């Protein structure tokens, strides 16, 4: 269960990051003629990106642990009367 959660979280972060970078690059290229002077590079808000990544990891971990806790199997042997 945890392996699947890690895989889905990493894939989502990677694909989301690539998509965000692609959209940002496209907007800078498309809108270069609108601004005077046009931006030379894409500004990366590193603190914000790290905060979002940390939030996603904490949320995925919390959901995974909560799901495992709610769906654990009861110890049938301990419940059996002697």
MDAnalysis code that builds the backbone (N, CA, C; Angstrom):
import MDAnalysis as mda
import numpy as np

u = mda.Universe.empty(246, n_residues=82, atom_resindex=np.repeat(np.arange(82), 3), trajectory=True)
u.add_TopologyAttr("name", ["N", "CA", "C"] * 82)
u.add_TopologyAttr("resid", np.arange(1, 83))
u.add_TopologyAttr("resname", ["UNK", "UNK", "UNK", "UNK", "UNK", "UNK", "UNK", "UNK", "UNK", "UNK", "UNK", "UNK", "UNK", "UNK", "UNK", "UNK", "UNK", "UNK", "UNK", "UNK", "UNK", "UNK", "UNK", "UNK", "UNK", "UNK", "UNK", "UNK", "UNK", "UNK", "UNK", "UNK", "UNK", "UNK", "UNK", "UNK", "UNK", "UNK", "UNK", "UNK", "UNK", "UNK", "UNK", "UNK", "UNK", "UNK", "UNK", "UNK", "UNK", "UNK", "UNK", "UNK", "UNK", "UNK", "UNK", "UNK", "UNK", "UNK", "UNK", "UNK", "UNK", "UNK", "UNK", "UNK", "UNK", "UNK", "UNK", "UNK", "UNK", "UNK", "UNK", "UNK", "UNK", "UNK", "UNK", "UNK", "UNK", "UNK", "UNK", "UNK", "UNK", "UNK"])
u.atoms.positions = np.array([
    [0.823, -1.194, 0.000],
    [0.000, 0.000, 0.000],
    [0.867, 1.258, 0.000],
    [1.907, 1.248, 0.813],
    [2.752, 2.436, 0.888],
    [3.537, 2.643, -0.394],
    [3.954, 1.555, -1.019],
    [4.686, 1.661, -2.280],
    [3.841, 2.296, -3.374],
    [2.580, 1.905, -3.425],
    [1.672, 2.481, -4.411],
    [1.462, 3.971, -4.142],
    [1.331, 4.331, -2.897],
    [1.149, 5.729, -2.539],
    [2.370, 6.564, -2.920],
    [3.562, 6.028, -2.670],
    [4.796, 6.736, -3.035],
    [4.884, 6.900, -4.544],
    [4.568, 5.828, -5.276],
    [4.631, 5.872, -6.737],
    [3.664, 6.902, -7.312],
    [2.439, 6.906, -6.840],
    [1.440, 7.851, -7.343],
    [1.817, 9.285, -6.969],
    [2.314, 9.500, -5.765],
    [2.713, 10.837, -5.336],
    [3.884, 11.353, -6.164],
    [4.902, 10.517, -6.358],
    [6.055, 10.942, -7.154],
    [5.668, 11.199, -8.613],
    [4.834, 10.341, -9.172],
    [4.399, 10.549, -10.553],
    [3.600, 11.844, -10.680],
    [2.734, 12.114, -9.724],
    [1.954, 13.348, -9.751],
    [2.815, 14.589, -9.610],
    [3.805, 14.529, -8.711],
    [4.704, 15.671, -8.547],
    [5.539, 15.904, -9.797],
    [6.033, 14.834, -10.399],
    [6.855, 14.954, -11.598],
    [6.037, 15.486, -12.774],
    [4.892, 14.871, -13.035],
    [4.065, 15.319, -14.159],
    [3.513, 16.719, -13.929],
    [3.149, 17.038, -12.707],
    [2.677, 18.383, -12.400],
    [3.765, 19.426, -12.572],
    [4.978, 19.093, -12.140],
    [6.096, 20.012, -12.305],
    [6.434, 20.251, -13.767],
    [6.454, 19.170, -14.552],
    [6.729, 19.316, -15.983],
    [5.637, 20.114, -16.694],
    [4.394, 19.857, -16.350],
    [3.295, 20.603, -16.948],
    [3.361, 22.076, -16.562],
    [3.626, 22.361, -15.301],
    [3.736, 23.750, -14.857],
    [4.873, 24.488, -15.535],
    [6.022, 23.806, -15.670],
    [7.148, 24.432, -16.357],
    [6.811, 24.682, -17.823],
    [6.156, 23.729, -18.463],
    [5.773, 23.895, -19.871],
    [4.818, 25.050, -20.082],
    [3.831, 25.171, -19.223],
    [2.875, 26.277, -19.331],
    [3.560, 27.612, -19.062],
    [4.429, 27.666, -18.062],
    [5.143, 28.905, -17.758],
    [6.039, 29.315, -18.920],
    [6.754, 28.361, -19.501],
    [7.633, 28.662, -20.633],
    [6.826, 29.161, -21.827],
    [5.681, 28.497, -22.098],
    [4.837, 28.908, -23.212],
    [4.308, 30.329, -23.009],
    [3.909, 30.669, -21.801],
    [3.403, 32.008, -21.526],
    [4.486, 33.064, -21.668],
    [5.707, 32.766, -21.230],
    [6.804, 33.717, -21.368],
    [7.106, 33.962, -22.843],
    [7.116, 32.893, -23.638],
    [7.392, 33.046, -25.069],
    [6.252, 33.788, -25.763],
    [5.012, 33.426, -25.418],
    [3.849, 34.021, -26.072],
    [3.683, 35.494, -25.715],
    [3.934, 35.850, -24.474],
    [3.690, 37.212, -24.013],
    [4.937, 38.083, -24.024],
    [6.005, 37.619, -24.658],
    [7.251, 38.399, -24.678],
    [7.051, 39.753, -25.349],
    [6.207, 39.831, -26.349],
    [5.982, 41.095, -27.042],
    [5.074, 42.049, -26.291],
    [4.384, 41.584, -25.281],
    [3.439, 42.426, -24.544],
    [4.158, 43.286, -23.512],
    [5.182, 42.753, -22.888],
    [5.863, 43.452, -21.804],
    [7.064, 44.231, -22.327],
    [7.333, 45.356, -21.713],
    [8.486, 46.174, -22.092],
    [9.312, 46.461, -20.855],
    [10.431, 45.935, -20.618],
    [11.139, 44.924, -21.405],
    [10.587, 43.529, -21.124],
    [10.719, 42.642, -22.103],
    [10.212, 41.273, -21.902],
    [11.068, 40.526, -20.876],
    [10.492, 39.539, -20.210],
    [11.278, 38.763, -19.239],
    [12.367, 37.958, -19.945],
    [13.536, 37.921, -19.345],
    [14.642, 37.168, -19.944],
    [14.580, 35.694, -19.582],
    [14.158, 35.397, -18.376],
    [14.067, 34.012, -17.920],
    [12.790, 33.824, -17.117],
    [12.511, 32.577, -16.829],
    [11.367, 32.243, -15.981],
    [11.809, 32.339, -14.526],
    [11.062, 33.059, -13.722],
    [11.361, 33.161, -12.295],
    [10.755, 31.957, -11.579],
    [11.565, 31.281, -10.797],
    [11.106, 30.086, -10.082],
    [10.983, 30.428, -8.601],
    [9.750, 30.438, -8.067],
    [9.573, 30.693, -6.634],
    [9.883, 29.421, -5.836],
    [11.142, 29.211, -5.528],
    [11.600, 27.948, -4.926],
    [10.934, 27.667, -3.581],
    [10.792, 28.676, -2.748],
    [10.185, 28.445, -1.424],
    [8.734, 27.985, -1.570],
    [8.002, 28.592, -2.481],
    [6.601, 28.214, -2.693],
    [6.511, 26.794, -3.251],
    [7.369, 26.461, -4.200],
    [7.348, 25.124, -4.793],
    [7.686, 24.068, -3.738],
    [8.690, 24.333, -2.912],
    [9.041, 23.389, -1.850],
    [7.915, 23.240, -0.829],
    [7.226, 24.333, -0.534],
    [6.093, 24.274, 0.389],
    [4.953, 23.430, -0.184],
    [4.682, 23.580, -1.458],
    [3.631, 22.785, -2.101],
    [4.012, 21.306, -2.136],
    [5.287, 21.018, -2.454],
    [5.746, 19.627, -2.471],
    [5.642, 19.014, -1.072],
    [6.066, 19.760, -0.061],
    [5.973, 19.265, 1.316],
    [4.515, 19.020, 1.706],
    [3.630, 19.912, 1.333],
    [2.207, 19.720, 1.630],
    [1.639, 18.491, 0.947],
    [2.034, 18.257, -0.302],
    [1.551, 17.082, -1.027],
    [2.065, 15.790, -0.390],
    [3.319, 15.791, 0.029],
    [3.900, 14.596, 0.657],
    [3.236, 14.330, 2.004],
    [3.022, 15.371, 2.784],
    [2.357, 15.204, 4.087],
    [0.922, 14.717, 3.898],
    [0.210, 15.285, 2.925],
    [-1.171, 14.857, 2.672],
    [-1.224, 13.403, 2.222],
    [-0.340, 13.021, 1.306],
    [-0.324, 11.633, 0.834],
    [0.037, 10.675, 1.966],
    [1.005, 11.050, 2.787],
    [1.385, 10.203, 3.919],
    [0.262, 10.063, 4.930],
    [-0.414, 11.152, 5.215],
    [-1.523, 11.122, 6.167],
    [-2.662, 10.245, 5.669],
    [-2.995, 10.385, 4.407],
    [-4.076, 9.567, 3.838],
    [-3.683, 8.090, 3.830],
    [-2.450, 7.798, 3.480],
    [-1.994, 6.408, 3.442],
    [-2.022, 5.778, 4.831],
    [-1.488, 6.476, 5.810],
    [-1.486, 5.946, 7.180],
    [-2.908, 5.816, 7.711],
    [-3.752, 6.801, 7.442],
    [-5.145, 6.728, 7.871],
    [-5.887, 5.577, 7.223],
    [-5.655, 5.365, 5.921],
    [-6.306, 4.255, 5.235],
    [-5.856, 2.920, 5.803],
    [-4.547, 2.787, 6.041],
    [-4.044, 1.543, 6.624],
    [-4.602, 1.325, 8.022],
    [-4.738, 2.390, 8.785],
    [-5.261, 2.266, 10.146],
    [-6.736, 1.857, 10.128],
    [-7.518, 2.446, 9.225],
    [-8.945, 2.132, 9.170],
    [-9.222, 0.734, 8.615],
    [-8.334, 0.225, 7.782],
    [-8.585, -1.051, 7.126],
    [-7.666, -2.164, 7.626],
    [-7.177, -2.026, 8.834],
    [-6.349, -3.106, 9.382],
    [-7.241, -4.282, 9.762],
    [-6.666, -5.438, 9.720],
    [-7.431, -6.644, 10.032],
    [-7.424, -6.882, 11.550],
    [-8.566, -7.250, 12.095],
    [-8.579, -7.547, 13.527],
    [-7.855, -8.871, 13.805],
    [-7.293, -8.979, 14.974],
    [-6.615, -10.201, 15.389],
    [-7.676, -11.185, 15.861],
    [-8.053, -12.086, 14.958],
    [-9.144, -13.022, 15.235],
    [-8.767, -13.995, 16.346],
    [-7.514, -14.381, 16.430],
    [-7.082, -15.324, 17.460],
    [-7.227, -14.696, 18.836],
    [-6.930, -13.434, 18.977],
    [-7.035, -12.766, 20.266],
    [-8.500, -12.583, 20.675],
    [-9.405, -12.526, 19.721],
    [-10.835, -12.328, 20.024],
    [-11.530, -13.643, 20.395],
    [-10.906, -14.774, 20.077],
    [-11.523, -16.082, 20.326],
    [-11.522, -16.403, 21.820],
    [-12.651, -16.818, 22.343],
    [-12.660, -17.195, 23.766],
    [-11.865, -18.478, 23.991],
    [-11.260, -18.565, 25.148],
    [-10.428, -19.746, 25.463],
    [-11.226, -20.860, 26.037],
])
